[in-house]
Amino acid sequence: MDSPHDTLVLVSKTFGLFYLIALSVAVLVYVYWPSNRRKFDRAAQAILQGEDKPWR
């Protein structure tokens, strides 16, 4: 017979696994959503639009 602690550990590990999988899927959906492309392209080019001189 399993102890209550072992059962709780199993449930928490299982919940944590599914939570991280769902979070990863949500992040991937956000990143690859077509309407966010313009925002990410602007952020990628923003560093290149600054002055190309040393800071004083």
HELIX and SHEET records of a PDB file:
HELIX    1   1 PRO A    4  TYR A   32  1                                  29    
HELIX    2   2 PRO A   34  ASN A   36  5                                   3    
HELIX    3   3 ARG A   37  ALA A   46  1                                  10    
HELIX    4   4 ILE A   47  GLN A   49  5                                   3    
END                                                                             
